[in-house]
Structure formats: structure tokens, C-alpha cells
Amino acid sequence: MNQPLSSPDGSLTDPPEDAGHSTRNWPEHVLCGVPALIAYFDPELHVRFANRPPRRWLALPPEGLLGRAAGELLDEASAARVIETLQAALGGRPGTVEGVLFAGSAHRYMHASFQPDADAQGRVQGVFAVFIDITERHALELKLRESEQRFFGAFQHAAIGMALVRPDGRFLRVNEAVCRMLGYSEEEFLTLSIADITHPDDYADDVEQLERMLEGDADAYQMEKRNLHKDGHVVHFQLSVSLVRDEHGKPLYFVSQVEDISQRKQYEEALFRERELAEVTLNSIGDAVIAADMDLRVTSLNPIAEGLTGWSATEARGRPMDEVFRLRDVRTGAALANPLRTAIERNAIVELEGKAVLLHRNGFETPIEDSSAPIHDHAGHAIGGVLVFRDVSETRALTLKMIHLTQLDTLTGLPNRSQMQGQIEQVVATARRRQQRCALLYIDVDHFKQINEQHGPANGDRVLRALAVQLRQALQDEDLLCRHHGDEFVVVLPQVEAPGQAASVAQRLIAHGERTAVAGLPELALRLSVGISLCPDDAADADALLRNADSAMYEVKVGGRHSYRFFTSSMNERAALRRRIEAELRLAMAREQLSLYYQPKVDASDGRIVGAEALLRWHGPDGAERYATEQFVTVAEDVGLIVPLGAWVLRQACQQADHWHGLGMGVPIAVNVSPLQFQHTAFLADLQAVLSDCALDPSLLELELTERTVMAGGDTTIALLQRIKRCGVRLSLDDFGTGYCSLSYLKHFPVDALKIDRAFVRGVDNDTDTAAITQAIIAMARSLGKTVVAEGVETQAEADYLRAAGCEQLQGFLFGAPMDAAAFGKLLTEQHLLRWASDRSP
């Protein structure tokens, strides 16, 4: 049957008649020839129409399709999907299905399309179905998908970083390696661009290269660049980039391959620093260095080597070592073999043997010391050598000087202790051989520690240097002066005719010591204690001579200082006693075997107790006095124990005074302060701490200081006394009249009382000279508004005289010997009760 055809204007026309097709049934011809199965399914999903598909598709012949249910035709695996889609089409929803659809053996991959057949009222009468064989296309799609999967699998899991970047610089795709390198997830990367992850200093170079590729000036490029990790630190990349274009040459995307070279850059930087350090070190060290290869051709020289050889590094490089480094024997002038050659041959460090000189390029010679060693590669094979040498011309001169300096005291320039010993032995040996007498004088500066504490150690050193000059001026050229230790000096007189000659030298030394002056420091008036030992009279060897002079010097200190004394055999016993006292005193302080005794001070007019002086005593376990106070206090001053001992006395006295005050019987307690304790830098702070801890009324504490103590420091001492007075503490001058206190200075000292020494009290009632001095002291003190206290009062006649002369307070055995705290407290209690009774009587 002929079907109408559509004309160009849209009207229907009959198909043209021709010889071959005039009688052909076109619908049947098309349905039978089309390479597809065209079918119609009724609402029960039975086939109502089907054309003739390729026989291999179905297990049934085409004429057997009519009336069959859809499920009978379909492959079991795909039946459910097809039937579901057919039912949807019956419901008015078109659909498609792909897969191996038929139950035949061909296993062709089909595409099925289902279209509802609705009448004019919209009721679905059935489903039009078209099945098309797409097996070949499907196979191609599978291959393409597999290829893409392989590509992106390789892309995603590549060991190096890979990224696809759009022409505008934004990321299209990145692999896991890039994500690990920069710390971003893939999703985060796809929101970023190259600008977001590139170090600002490298971005311009990167963009320039990309633009060249987009413009066709380059197909690819490589560069090192710095990228920024998500946490901000820098990651170094080795980057390779190529551009992918479409078939028309339009840029599609960049393919970037990156390798993290941060560790390599760290190694390179470390290597650069090591090379830089090595170069700077070689150029700055004081030794000359020449390096050479295995053929002993110079590869490098440092500046010191350039100076010693006369060759610049540029000129020397590549020249034979023997031409640049020429050695001669210092004695014979003969050429010496290059030690570097021996070092490379032996594969060991080689020192230059003997004394050698280096011949400069210009001909002059320099004495050197040398060390040569091979240079090895990583495998331990020698690849060259290095030669290190130095100019020793100054070193040799310095060595001689150092030998000399090791025998001299660095502060004073005098022979030191090590040289002194040998020189004393030499003098003793000479005197013994010549049957002559020699002498050793041991000198110590009295209370030199006070100078260091008042003026500082640096000024103390200046004082010692000035003293050394003064001592040297007091001696003859042949006399030996050495610094023994600290503020101690030793003088050796090689020849002494008589002991008096040594005594004269000692007197000169003491006098010169007093003249010591240092610019910027107040008058020093140094006082020296000198011990003298004679050989062979007192000792036959250097050690004994020195030890005996030391013992004699100590006797001077015990006897009052600022003098000299000859050694006697009994001094050894006293030196041993001194050492014993020191050892026992340390134990006594630790075991609290020391105590305070109190001697009353009374009012001269009525005998009433108005105060007490705290006196330190040392008793043994049996209660007997162990050592006299003067004896062990002197040792404490010499060995440095007086400061902690004095602090203990001060605290004990304050605590006791506070106790009596709390009982309503408080009287001022006087405490003697050692010069060394007073001049200690922490004295005022310790005093304030004691007053605070004991909560003592400061007016109940009186510090007794000697004239020499307050005069020693000048303005510094006056300032300290004023600060003590501001604390409320009373001050008194002890043993007044026995020192050298200038009356013009006395008016500046903020002292409250003067204590007349017992020397001006004893016999004052019948000795006119003593009486005159005592009356003058009392009159002067009263005119200055000072309280006058007389100590050592032992007779009633002395007490009466002193009372009549105007003395206000008396102290001595007449009114009570020093007693312990319990006994003195009893006296205070009795006096308190008597006063109470007197106040109550009518």
C-alpha cells in the first residue's frame, strides 16, 4: 500500500510512481527492513503487533511473538526492569531501558523506548515499544570508560602530585599527592586558584610562564617555586606544566606535575650554610690553610696562607704545592719535603718534624708549625689533602714571656708564691753555704677586708698595687719582695749582720705602708703587722722559716697589731692554740655553748641600775670558762667568724632586753660591735631585721663602738651612724681617750655617750695627771651634750671622785661583776620592788 509523503509546502502527496517501487507495500517494507523490533503491547502486556527483528535476537520465530506476554520474551535478569517501565508507560509515563533484554542466546545490548498510546479522551490503550541494538556502541562506551578509569586511577594515585588547571588558573582536578603536599582536601582545592596557594614572591614568574603557553610561545615549562601549605608554612615544589588543547587548538586545561623538594631544599640550605661557615671560618681563623688534590696541585688558599706564601688564591690554584709552599730547615737551610705528600701517602695526619721556616714568594722566611691531613670522600677514599700552618715567630717570643709571667703576681708584678718558694730556698742555701744569717719578714695588712667592703674589690686591688710600690721603696735592690697571698707579702733579706738590721727594715716597711695613697680614695693610713724569722737562728729550711715568720706576725695581731715581732719558740705553742681555738669555736657556735653576761651600769648620784653592758662568755660543759673573751674574739676576727658571731650577740641581747621590758623592768642594754662587723655591708640591714623581729623599743639598745671604728670610714661612717640613729638606737664611744679621735670630728659623730676607759679611772682619786685628763674628758663631753660613763670603777673613792667631777653613770666591780641573765634579772626585780614599796609609803 502506498503511503502519502510530505511535500515541501506541507501538503500530502502520493509517492512517485517508478518502475521498481510502484507496487511496493511501503509500511510493510519499512517494518520488515528496519534494524529494530517495533512492537505494541496491550494493557495486559501482551504483544499485539511486532515487526520482523533479526532472528538472532529472539528464541522464538517472529510469527510466534503475537499474543505472548512480555515476560516470556525478556531475559530473566532484565525482565523486572522492563515490565516496570512498561507498566509506567501504561500509566502515561514514557520510559527507556538499556541492557541485555531478550531471552535469546545473542546477548545483544539493547535500548528500549516505551511510549503510551492514548485515545482522544486521553485513555491509554497500550504501549508502543521500539528495541534498538546498541551492542557495538555500548562496547565502545565501556572501553572509553575503562580508559578514563585507568587514566584517572593513575592520575589520582600517582606518586607525584598532579593537577588539572583551567586556563583562568582555577583548579579543575587534583590528585591525592597534591592534597597531602599542601594539606587541602580535593573539595577545598576545587574552590582555589593558583594565586591562592603560590608564594607571593613566585606568583609573577609562574603566571608569566602560563601566559606564554596560552599565547603559543611555549608548549611546556619547568621551574622551582614555593607554595603555601594550608597551615601557612612554605612547601618547595619542582613544577612541570604542559597545555592540552582541543582539535581546534583552543586551550582546554593545563596539566601540572609537582614534586615536593622541601627536604632537598633544606639539605641544600644546610649544605650552603656549612660551606659558607667553612669559608668564613677558613677566612677568619688565625691559621693558614692550603688544600690540594691527589696530584698535590693547589685547589684553595685562605687569606692567612696568601699572606704567608705571597701567592694569591687565584694565582696559586692549579700550581704544584712545592712551588707555593716551600719549606727550609731552620738550622741548615736545606729544603724539606712537603708534609702533605707524606700525609696522603700514609693516609694519616702528619705533623711537621723539627723546626722549619716557610720561604715567602719574595724570599723572606717565617718560622712555622704545620699539620697535614688527607681529605676523604663518602666512601673513605683519599681525594686530596689539607695543610694547616701558623706563624710561630710571635709565639716563640710569647712563650718566653709566659714562662716569666707564670712566676709573677698578675696584680702587683712581684714574684708570686710559686717563685717565692724557690727563691727562699736559694737564699737559705746560700746563707748556709756562706755561714751567714738571712731573714724573712711576713707582712699582713691589718683589717684589709674593711677596705674591700668599703671601697669595693677593684679599689682594694689598687691599694695593694700602691702598697707594693711603697714596700719596694723601703728595701734594697738585693732584697726580695714577693706577694704571698691576698694582702700578705713576704720580704727576704739575703744577708743580715744582726737581728737589729731586720728590725730596722720592718720599721721602714711599716712607715712606708702608712704612706700608701690611692687617687680618689680617702686617707688610708694602712697599718701593717710584721713577723720576723731568722735563719739559721729560728729555722734551717725555707718552709720552717716562712711558718715561723707567720707565727710571729700572728703574735703581733694578738698584741694589738701595727708593729713587728721576732719569732720565739713559744710562739709555736700559741699558733697551735690559735688553731685549736678556731676549731673549738666553730663547734661551740654550732652547739650554742656561748652565752651573754650582763654588767650593771648605775646612776652616779643614787646607785640605781640604769643599764647594762652585754658581754660574751664561753663556758665548757662543766660550767668553767673555756677561753677568755679577748682570746677567742681575736681568733674570730682573724678567721672571719666575727660577723656571724656578732649578729648572734646582737639578737640575743635584743631578745633579753625585750623580755625585761615586757616585765616592766626595761633598761638599755649596750652591745659591743667589732669593727669588722660594723663595716660589713649588711650590718644596718641585719640590725633593722633584729629590731623588727624582737619588736624591741630601739631606745633600749645601745651600740658601743671604738674610736678607731668610727674614724676609719670618714663620711661613709658618719652617714651610717646617722642612719642607725634614725632607727632610734643609742650610740656610745667605748674606751674614749685611748684612741686618736679628733675633737673636731667628734662634734659630727651622732653619739649619745662617751665611756671613759678604765685607764683613766684607776687611781683617779690620787693621781693628779690621771685626774686632770679625766676631768677634761668629762667637761668636754658635758659641753657637747654627751652622757659620760666611767667603766672599771672598783673602789668607793674612785666612784666619789667621778661623781663629784660630773660623771653621770658608773660601771665596774664595785657595783657588780658580769652575771648571767637570771642573776641580773633578779637585781632588776629587787630594784623594781624597792621602788614600788617606796612609791606606796606615806
NORJO-V142014 format. One record per backbone hydrogen bond with DSSP energy under -1.0 kcal/mol. NH is the residue of the N-H (numbers start at 1). CO is the residue of the C=O. Records with the same first field share a line. If there is no record, write none. Layout:
BEGIN
NH = CO, CO
END
This chain:
BEGIN
5 = 13
7 = 11
10 = 7
13 = 5
22 = 18
26 = 24
29 = 25
30 = 26
31 = 27
32 = 28
33 = 29
34 = 30
36 = 34
37 = 131
39 = 129
40 = 49
41 = 127
42 = 46
45 = 42
47 = 68
48 = 40
49 = 40
51 = 38
57 = 54
64 = 61
65 = 62
67 = 47
68 = 65
70 = 45
72 = 69
73 = 70
74 = 70
75 = 101
79 = 75
82 = 78
83 = 79
84 = 80
85 = 81
86 = 82
87 = 83
88 = 84
89 = 85
90 = 86
91 = 87
92 = 89
93 = 88
95 = 114
97 = 112
99 = 110
101 = 99
103 = 73
110 = 99
111 = 132
112 = 97
113 = 130
114 = 95
115 = 128
117 = 126
119 = 123
122 = 119
125 = 117
126 = 117
127 = 41
128 = 115
129 = 39
130 = 113
131 = 37
132 = 111
134 = 109
138 = 134
139 = 135
140 = 136
141 = 137
142 = 138
143 = 139
144 = 140
145 = 141
146 = 142
147 = 143
148 = 144
149 = 145
150 = 146
151 = 147
152 = 148
153 = 149
154 = 150
155 = 151
156 = 152
157 = 153
161 = 258
163 = 256
164 = 173
165 = 254
166 = 170
169 = 166
171 = 192
172 = 164
173 = 164
175 = 162
176 = 156
179 = 175
180 = 176
181 = 177
182 = 178
183 = 179
189 = 185
190 = 186
191 = 188
192 = 189
194 = 169
198 = 194
199 = 226
202 = 199
203 = 199
206 = 202
207 = 203
208 = 204
209 = 205
210 = 206
211 = 207
212 = 208
213 = 209
214 = 210
215 = 211
216 = 213
217 = 212
221 = 241
223 = 239
225 = 237
227 = 235
228 = 197
229 = 233
230 = 182
232 = 229
235 = 227
237 = 225
238 = 259
239 = 223
240 = 257
241 = 221
242 = 255
243 = 219
244 = 253
246 = 250
249 = 246
252 = 244
253 = 244
254 = 165
255 = 242
256 = 163
257 = 240
258 = 161
259 = 238
261 = 236
265 = 261
266 = 262
267 = 263
268 = 264
269 = 265
270 = 266
271 = 267
272 = 268
273 = 269
274 = 270
275 = 271
276 = 272
277 = 273
278 = 274
279 = 275
280 = 276
281 = 277
282 = 278
283 = 279
284 = 280
285 = 281
288 = 389
290 = 387
291 = 300
292 = 385
293 = 297
296 = 293
298 = 319
299 = 291
300 = 291
302 = 289
306 = 302
307 = 303
308 = 304
309 = 305
310 = 306
316 = 312
317 = 313
318 = 298
319 = 316
321 = 296
323 = 320
324 = 320
325 = 321
328 = 357
329 = 334
330 = 355
333 = 329
336 = 327
343 = 339
344 = 340
345 = 341
346 = 342
347 = 343
348 = 343
350 = 372
352 = 370
357 = 328
358 = 366
359 = 326
360 = 364
361 = 309
363 = 360
366 = 358
368 = 356
369 = 390
371 = 388
372 = 350
373 = 386
375 = 384
377 = 381
380 = 377
383 = 375
385 = 292
386 = 373
387 = 290
388 = 371
389 = 288
390 = 369
392 = 367
396 = 392
397 = 393
398 = 394
399 = 395
400 = 396
401 = 397
402 = 398
403 = 399
404 = 400
405 = 401
406 = 402
407 = 404
408 = 405
409 = 414
413 = 409
416 = 407
420 = 416
421 = 417
423 = 419
424 = 420
425 = 421
426 = 422
427 = 423
428 = 424
429 = 425
430 = 426
431 = 427
432 = 428
433 = 429
434 = 430
436 = 431
438 = 535
439 = 493
440 = 533
441 = 491
442 = 531
443 = 489
444 = 529
445 = 487
446 = 527
448 = 445
450 = 447
452 = 448
453 = 449
454 = 450
455 = 451
456 = 452
460 = 456
461 = 457
462 = 458
463 = 459
464 = 460
465 = 461
466 = 462
467 = 463
468 = 464
469 = 465
470 = 466
471 = 467
472 = 468
473 = 469
475 = 472
479 = 476
480 = 492
482 = 490
483 = 415
484 = 488
485 = 488
488 = 485
489 = 443
490 = 482
491 = 441
492 = 480
493 = 439
496 = 437
501 = 498
503 = 499
504 = 500
505 = 501
506 = 502
507 = 503
508 = 504
509 = 505
510 = 506
511 = 507
512 = 508
513 = 509
514 = 510
516 = 513
521 = 518
529 = 444
530 = 563
531 = 442
532 = 565
533 = 440
535 = 438
538 = 534
539 = 534
545 = 541
546 = 542
547 = 543
548 = 544
549 = 545
550 = 546
551 = 547
552 = 548
553 = 549
554 = 550
555 = 551
556 = 552
557 = 553
558 = 554
559 = 555
560 = 557
561 = 556
565 = 530
567 = 532
571 = 568
572 = 569
574 = 570
575 = 571
576 = 572
577 = 573
578 = 574
579 = 575
580 = 576
581 = 577
582 = 578
583 = 579
584 = 580
585 = 581
586 = 582
587 = 583
588 = 584
589 = 585
590 = 586
591 = 587
593 = 588
595 = 617
597 = 615
598 = 819
599 = 613
601 = 611
602 = 810
603 = 608
604 = 808
607 = 603
610 = 601
611 = 601
612 = 668
613 = 599
614 = 670
615 = 597
617 = 595
619 = 593
620 = 624
623 = 620
626 = 618
632 = 628
633 = 629
634 = 630
635 = 631
636 = 632
637 = 633
638 = 634
639 = 635
641 = 636
642 = 636
645 = 641
646 = 642
647 = 643
648 = 644
649 = 645
650 = 646
651 = 647
652 = 648
653 = 649
654 = 650
655 = 651
656 = 652
657 = 653
658 = 654
659 = 655
660 = 656
661 = 657
662 = 658
664 = 661
665 = 660
669 = 700
670 = 612
671 = 702
673 = 704
678 = 674
679 = 675
680 = 677
683 = 680
686 = 682
687 = 683
688 = 684
689 = 685
690 = 686
691 = 687
692 = 688
693 = 689
694 = 690
695 = 691
700 = 697
701 = 698
702 = 669
703 = 730
704 = 671
705 = 732
710 = 706
711 = 707
712 = 708
716 = 713
718 = 714
719 = 715
720 = 716
721 = 717
722 = 718
723 = 719
724 = 720
725 = 721
726 = 722
728 = 725
729 = 724
730 = 701
732 = 703
733 = 753
734 = 705
736 = 755
738 = 735
746 = 742
747 = 743
748 = 745
751 = 749
752 = 731
753 = 731
754 = 787
755 = 733
756 = 789
757 = 736
760 = 757
761 = 758
762 = 758
764 = 761
766 = 763
767 = 763
771 = 767
772 = 768
773 = 769
774 = 770
775 = 771
776 = 772
777 = 773
778 = 774
779 = 775
780 = 776
781 = 777
782 = 778
783 = 779
784 = 780
785 = 782
786 = 781
787 = 752
789 = 754
790 = 809
791 = 756
793 = 811
799 = 795
800 = 796
801 = 797
802 = 798
803 = 799
804 = 800
805 = 801
806 = 803
807 = 802
809 = 788
810 = 602
811 = 790
814 = 793
815 = 812
819 = 598
824 = 820
825 = 821
826 = 822
827 = 823
828 = 824
829 = 825
830 = 826
831 = 827
832 = 828
833 = 829
834 = 830
835 = 831
836 = 832
837 = 833
838 = 834
839 = 835
840 = 836
841 = 837
END
